[in-house]
Amino acid sequence: MQLDLDNLPSDTVLLHLLVRDMASVVEQRDGEIERLQLIIKQLQRARFGRRSERLDADQLALGLEDVETDKACAEAAQEPAVEPKDWKPRRKRLPNHLPREEIVVDVGTETCTCCGGALHPIGESVSEMLDWVPAQLRVIRICRPKYGCRTCGTVLQALAPERPIAGGLATPALLAQVLVNKYCDHTPLYRQSQIFARHGVELDRSTLAGWVGGACWWLDALRERLCANVFASDHLFADDTPVPVLDPGRGRTKTGRLWVYARDQRPWGGSAPPAAVYVFAPDRKAERPASHLEQFSGVLHVDGYAGFERLQERGNVVLAACWAHTRRYFYEFFEANGSPVAAEALRRIGELYAIEERIRGQSPAHRMAERRTAVMTGLGTNRKNSQNIATVAKGQGGGGRPAVSVWRLHMPQILTAFAARVSLIACCMLE
């Protein structure tokens, strides 16, 4: 609300309206301030409170959404300010792949409303709005005419097309929608049943569960082909993450592990397309990746998890340590005491990152040549500094293991991948 304090109305009724509007705005802003103060307290509890009282990130996001919604509602209720003629909204252009429906808003006349002269086009103004076409359920009627022969009495009819689920109502498109809603959009089947009910179709949760099971049976063959294709690669990335799993009978969840094996050859211009395989396991035992990668041979990029070292014993798997994990310990050490040696290590690793960023996507020969050229220029490091960096890495206790033990085990392969440039930082760790 904008008021001209030097030109207030003298009419009592208008003054009353202005006071009521001001009181309404103040009330809305007080509510917004109170909500923001509540979120600040929740953030403080999440940052400094006990673990049992810490705020879940999703719950915080919901609170922020409410604040933004209230703010937009209050702004919409206010009188719109006059915008300059050259003002343009600060938003990204809508994607070109979206279909466009053009609506022409014309003046409706071919003569000038001022003098009656003939009008001719001199340009147009174009603006775009984002629209939504609601989802629609439809029924596919499959008709199979029957034909009879009057001579011999034979009846002919085309065979019924095979359905994804025997005797099921769902088409492949509907099955895909249910799976995407469940596994990508995290919409449980009982909620999907309610959504279908709003469209006038009653589908029990048990029916949807049967569809999901049937679709997974079809997808199992695809998963096997994907696993065979990915594990046939000679370079893979491996990692795992904890996932909560229902523990029936105990009234709580237990922690499982989701292992991922990814292939991405784009940084060195490889020919294989990016792909990833996810494998669930109930725990993090070393036998899990050993069984998953039974058919794999080549370079495996891993973190400092000791269970991967079991693969090295086979002789056909080379482990490549992770720079990000190694850098983390130098960073934490630097943040703790401002060590100049740790700062030097971070600087060198940063230069390695800059080289890799510059040659990303190039051929292996070009990348190796660039690395060797960088080595010729050198970082100007000496052996004493390298020994100091190794001391910092070893001083991280148990957390320093990926920075020392893994590097000691697999340094020859890492040197091959990063050329002599990497040795300026890591060779000292071999001693």
N, C-alpha and C positions, 0 to 999 in steps of 0.2 A: 504494500500500500504506500502510495506516494502522496504527501500532503504539501500544499503550498502554504506555509505558516504565515506568509505575508498577505495572503488573500483568502482568509477563512470565510465561509458563508455566515451571514447574519441571521439566517432563518433557523429558528429553534429546532424544527423538525429535522432539517439536514444535519444540524449539529448532533442531535441524538443518534442519527444513523451512523455518523462518523465515529462516535464514541462506541457504539455497539460493534462496529467493524473492527475498531482498534482492540477492544476487549477480546473479540474472537481470535484475532491474530496473536495476541499475547498469550491466550490460553493454549493455542496450538503450539506456539514456540516453547512455552513452559513444559508441555507434555513431551516435546522433542528433547528438550534439555534433560528432563528427568530420565527419559529412555537412554540417552547417551551416557549419563552419569552411571546408570545401571550397567551398561556395557563396559564402561571403564572399570568399575568394581569387579566385574566378571573377568576382565583381562588381567587385573592385578591378582586375582585369586588364581587364575590359570598360570600366571608367571611365578608368583611367590607362595601360593598356598600349598597345602598338603596334597600329595598325589591323588588321594581319594576325592578331593574337592576340585580338582582341575577341570576346566571347562573343555568340553569336546569342541573340536574345530568346526564341525558341522552345525552344532548348536549356535556357535558364535556367528556363523554365516547367516543363519536364519534371523538372528537378531539384527544384523546389519541390513538385511533385506527389508525388514519391517521399518527401520529408520529411513531408508531411501524411499520406500513407498509413501510413508507419511510426509516426507519432505516434498515429493512430487505432487501429492494431493494438495498440500498447502499452497504450493506455487501455482497450481492450476486454478485454485480458487481466487487468487489475486488477479487484479486487472492487468492484462498483458501490457508490457512496456512497448513504446514505439521503437521499432527496430530500424536501423539505418538501411538505406536502399542497397548498399553493397554488402550487407551482412550475409554470411553463408554459414550453415550449420557445420560444426566440427564433427563430422562422422565419416566413417569409411564408405566408399562407394559400394553399392550392392553388387554382389558377384555377377559376372557376365553370363554364367551358365544358367541362371534362373530364367524361366520363360517370362516374356513381357506381354502384357495386354495393354494396348494403347487406347486411351480415352481422349477424344478431342473435344475441348470446351471452346466453342467458337462464339463469335459475337452475334451470330444469327442474322446478319444483314450484309448486303454488298454495297451499301451507300453510306456516305459519311453522315453521322447524326448531327453534325454541326452545320455543314453547308450543302449536303445532298450530293456531293461529288462521288465518283466511283472510287472504291477502295481497291488497293492492290497489296499483296503480301510483302512485308519487309523483314520478316523474321518470326521467331516464336520463342516462347519460354517453356522449358521442359523441367519438370520436377518428378520425382519418383517416390512412391510409398510401398512399403513391404506388406504384402497381403498373405493370408493363410487360407488354404483350401482344406476344409475339415475332412478328416478320414471318413470313408464311406464303405459300408459293408454291402456286398451285392451277392446275388445267388446265381451260380453258373448252372444252367439247365442243360443236361446232356441228353439229347434225344437220339434214339437208335431205331429208325424205322424197321419194321419187319416186312418181309416179302415172301409170298407163298406161290408155289407152282401148282397150277390146276392139273397139270398132266400127271406128275408123280407125287404131289403132296409135300414136296420139300419146302422147308421154311428157312430162309436166309436172314441173318441179322449180323451186323458188325459187332465185333467183340468190344466189351466195355473197356475204356481206357484205364490203365493201372493207376491206382491212387497211392499217394505217399504213405498213407496209413490205411490198411485194409479195413473197409467199411467205415472209414472216417469221413467227416464232413469237410475237413480243412483242406484247402488248396495249398500248394507250396508257398504262395505269397503270404497266406495267413499264418502258416507255421513259422515262416521267417519273422513275421511281425511279433508273434508271441515270444520267440527266442530272443529277439533284439530287446523287447521290453523287459524280459526277465534278467538277461545277463549283461546287457549294456546300459539300460536305463534303471536297473535295480527295482523293477516293479513286480512285486510278488504276484503269484497266480490268482490269489483271492481278490486282489485289487483289479487285476485284468478282468476277472469275471464280473466285477461291478461296472467296469467301463463298458464291456459288451452289453450289460443289462441296460445301460443308458441309451444304447443304440437299438434297444428293443429285442435283443437276442439273449436268451438265457443259456449260459454255458457254465456248468459246474466246475469248480476247481479241480475235481478229480478228472474231468474230461480234458482240461488243459494239461494236467500232469501227464495223462496218457499221450497227448500230442507231443509234449516235450520229450518223453521217453522214446517214442517212435522216431522223432526227428534225430535224436542223438544216435540211434541205431544206424540211420543213413549216414550221418556225419562221421561215424567211427572209421569207415573206409577212407574218407578224405583225410582224417587225422593220421592214419597209418601211412598214407602216401606222403603227407607233409613231413612226418618224422623221418621217413626214409630219405627224402630229398634234403632236409636240413642236416641230418647227421652224416650225409655223404660229403659234406663240405670239408675243406681243409683248414678253415678258420672259423671259430665260433666264440661267442661271448656267453658266459655262464654266470648265473646269480640265483639267489633264492630270497624269498620274503615270507614272513610269518602271516598266516591267515587263521582267523578264528573258525573253529569247526564245532558243530553241535555234538554234544556228548550225551546221548540218550541215557536216561536213568539216573543221571547225576545232577540234573537241574542247572547245568552250566556249560560253558564251552571249553574246548581244549585247543591247543595251538598246533596247527598243521603247517606244512611247508609247501609253497608253490615254487617249483623250480622252472626257470626259463632258460632256454638255449636259443640265442638269436644269431642271425647271420646278416651282416651289413657290409657289403663290399664297395659301397659308394665312395668312401674316403680314398680308396686306391684305384678307383675305376674298374672294379671287378665286373664280370659279366653276369654273375648270379643275382637274382632279384632279392631284396630284403625279405626276410621271413623270420618267424619266431614260433617256438613250440613251448607250450606250458604243460608241465607234468606235476600232478599233485602227489605228495608223499606225507605220511603221518608224522614224520620226524626229520631230523637233519643228520642222520647217520651218514658216514662216508660211503656206505654201500649204495646209497640212493643215486648220487651222480655216477658211481661206477657202473650201476646197472643201466641207467639211462644212456650213457655214452659207450656202451659195450661195442658198438659198431663204428665208433668215431676214431679217426686218426688224423692228427694235424696239430695246429696251434690253438690252444684254448685260453682265452683271456679271462682271468679270474681275480677275485680279491684275495685276502690273506687267510681264507678258511682252510684249515689243515686237511680237511677231508678230500680236497682236490689232489693232494700230493699222492694219494693212492693210485691215481691214474698214471703218474709218472713212472711207476714201477713196470708198466706194460711195455715201455720202450717205444711206443708209437704215438704218444701224446706229449706235446711240449707245452708247458704252462708259461703263460706270459703274465707278469704281474701288472697291477693296475696303478697307473701314475696318480690318479685322483686319490686313492687310498694312501699312497705314500706321501703325497703332498699334505694331506690332512694333518699328519703328526707334526710336520715342521710348522704348519700354520698354528696349531694349538700351542706348540712350544713358544712360538714367537708372540702370540697373544698373551701368554702367561707372564713372560719376563722380558720381552723385547730383545731377545737374543740376536745380535748382528750376524752370527753364523747361520741361524735359522732364516734370517732375512735374505742372506746370500743364497741359500738353497732355494728359497721361493723365487728369487730373481732368476736363477738359472732355469728352474722348471718353467717359469713364465716365458723365457726365451724359447724353450723347446715347444711350448704350446703355440707360440707365434709362428714358428717354422711350420708346424703341422697344419695350422690354419691356412697358411699361405699355399701349401702344396696339396691341400685336400682335393680329392677327385682326380688328381693326375695319375699317370701310369707309374707302376713300381720303379721302372728305370729312372724316370724323371724325379721321383721323390728321393731315391737314393742319391742321385747326383746333387740335388739341392742340399741334402743333409751333409754330404761330404764337403760341399762348398762352404757351408756354415762352419764345419769343423776347421777348415783351413783358416777362416777368420778367427775362430777360437773365442772362448770366453775369458781368456787371460787368467785362468785359475792355476793355482799351484797345488802341489801334493799336500802341503800342510793344511790349506783350506779344505781340501777334500776330506782329510782325516777328521777335521773338526765337524764337518757335516755328518760324517758317519757316526761320530760320538753323539751328536744330537739325536740321530735316529735311534741309536742303541739306548739312549737315556729315556726313551718313552716307555720303558718297562714292557709289559705284555703287549701294549698297543703298538710297540715298535716292531713286532715280529714281521708284519708284511713288508716293512721297510728294510729289513736285514735278512731274515732267514729265507723268505721267498725269493728275494733278489739274489742271494747267494746261490740258491738252487738253480735258478733259471737265467742267470745273467748272460751266459753265452747266446741264448736265443734272443734275449732282449737287445743285446748289442747288435745282433744281425738285423733286427727290425728297426732300431733307431740309429744304426751306424755308430761311428766312433764318438759322435756328439754326446750320446748318453753316457759314455764312459767317464766323461769329465765329472759327472755327479756320482756315478754308481760304482765304478771300479774299486774305489776305496772300501766299499762294503764287502768285497770278496775276501779281504784279508782278515 
